[in-house]
Structures are given as C-alpha cells and as structure tokens.
Amino acid sequence: MASIISASINLNEIPKDKIIKGAKGSYLNISITLNDEQDQFGNQGPIIVSQTKEERESKAPKKYLGNVKVVWTNGQNVAAASKDGQQQQQQSNKVTAPQEDDLPF
C-alpha cells in the first residue's frame, strides 16, 4: 500500500489560533480526504484544518487549506491522477522475470 501524494496549501488561510506550540516547533493539525473521483482540476481531495468534536457537532464551517493529488501508486490502494485529469488504470505491480537466453556469460 504505497502511494506518493502531492499537496498544496494556502499558507495565508492558516488560522493562527489553531497553531499549536510544541517543544520542537509549531504544528497545525490537518485532515486530508482522498475521494473516489477527481474534481475538474484532477485533485482527489481537500486539506482542511482539523476540527474539534465541538466544532463538528455544531456544524462549524470547515477551513479549506488546499488540495491533494495521488501522483504515484503501486496500484494496491488508490489510482494515481493522470496529467489530463482522468484517473489512470491501476497497473499490476508484478515483477517480470528476466528472460533466459543461451549466452554462456
């Protein structure tokens, strides 16, 4: 289950009150959703600021930061987005054995 996911976020949209100061730096909890289908731009899901239980229960609006796109996969979990925005067919990840030849070396 290997994939490479490319993401882009708008740093101007990060709410300063959601930044957590830790011992080794500052952090922002985010949630990434991978949808079954791509949008019109070839993106496969949004990146949002994680919500607390109270925010979810009160139906508070989500803060969208950007989008994600699967750019490579071994074909075992999700399909990669193609450059023209259409999903590529999942290819099997079979390794083909080298062909035997009659050379003595």
C-alpha positions in Angstrom: 0.0 0.0 0.0 2.4 2.7 -1.2 1.5 6.0 -2.8 3.0 9.4 -3.3 0.5 12.2 -2.7 1.3 15.7 -3.8 -0.4 18.5 -1.8 -0.6 22.3 -1.9 -1.8 24.5 0.8 -2.5 28.2 1.0 -0.4 29.5 3.9 -2.5 32.7 4.1 -5.5 30.6 5.1 -4.0 29.0 8.2 -5.9 30.2 11.3 -3.3 31.4 13.8 -5.4 30.3 16.8 -5.2 26.7 15.5 -1.3 26.6 15.6 -0.1 24.5 18.5 3.3 25.5 20.1 5.3 22.4 20.9 8.7 21.7 22.4 10.2 21.2 19.0 8.2 23.7 16.9 4.8 24.9 15.9 2.2 22.5 14.5 -1.2 22.6 12.7 -3.5 19.6 12.8 -5.0 18.9 9.4 -7.3 16.4 7.9 -6.8 15.0 4.3 -9.6 13.3 2.4 -9.0 11.1 -0.6 -12.1 10.9 -2.7 -13.0 8.1 -5.1 -13.2 10.5 -8.1 -11.2 13.5 -9.1 -12.6 17.0 -9.4 -12.4 19.1 -12.5 -8.8 20.1 -11.8 -7.6 16.5 -11.2 -7.5 16.9 -7.4 -8.5 13.9 -5.4 -9.4 15.6 -2.1 -9.2 18.6 0.2 -6.9 19.5 3.0 -8.8 21.1 5.9 -7.9 22.3 9.4 -8.8 19.5 11.8 -12.0 20.3 13.8 -12.6 19.7 17.4 -15.5 17.4 18.4 -17.5 20.5 19.4 -16.8 22.2 16.0 -18.0 19.1 14.2 -21.1 18.7 16.4 -22.1 22.4 15.9 -21.6 22.0 12.1 -19.0 24.8 12.1 -17.7 25.6 8.6 -14.6 23.8 7.6 -11.4 25.8 6.9 -10.1 24.6 3.5 -6.3 25.0 3.0 -5.7 23.2 -0.3 -5.9 20.0 -2.3 -4.2 16.7 -2.7 -3.5 14.5 -5.7 -2.1 11.0 -5.9 0.9 11.2 -8.3 2.2 7.7 -7.9 0.8 4.4 -6.5 1.8 0.8 -6.6 -1.8 0.1 -7.5 -2.8 -1.5 -4.3 -4.8 1.3 -2.6 -5.8 4.3 -4.9 -5.3 5.2 -8.5 -2.9 8.0 -9.5 -4.2 11.1 -11.2 -3.0 11.5 -14.7 -1.8 14.7 -16.2 -5.0 15.3 -18.1 -7.2 14.9 -15.0 -8.5 11.4 -15.8 -7.7 8.5 -13.4 -5.1 6.1 -14.8 -5.9 2.4 -14.8 -4.4 0.7 -11.9 -1.5 -1.3 -13.1 -0.4 -4.5 -11.6 2.8 -4.4 -9.7 4.2 -7.7 -11.0 7.9 -8.0 -11.5 8.6 -9.9 -14.6 11.4 -12.5 -14.5 14.3 -11.8 -16.8 14.2 -13.9 -20.0 16.6 -16.7 -20.2 19.0 -16.7 -23.1 21.6 -19.1 -24.4 24.6 -16.9 -23.7 27.4 -18.6 -21.7 28.0 -15.5 -19.6 
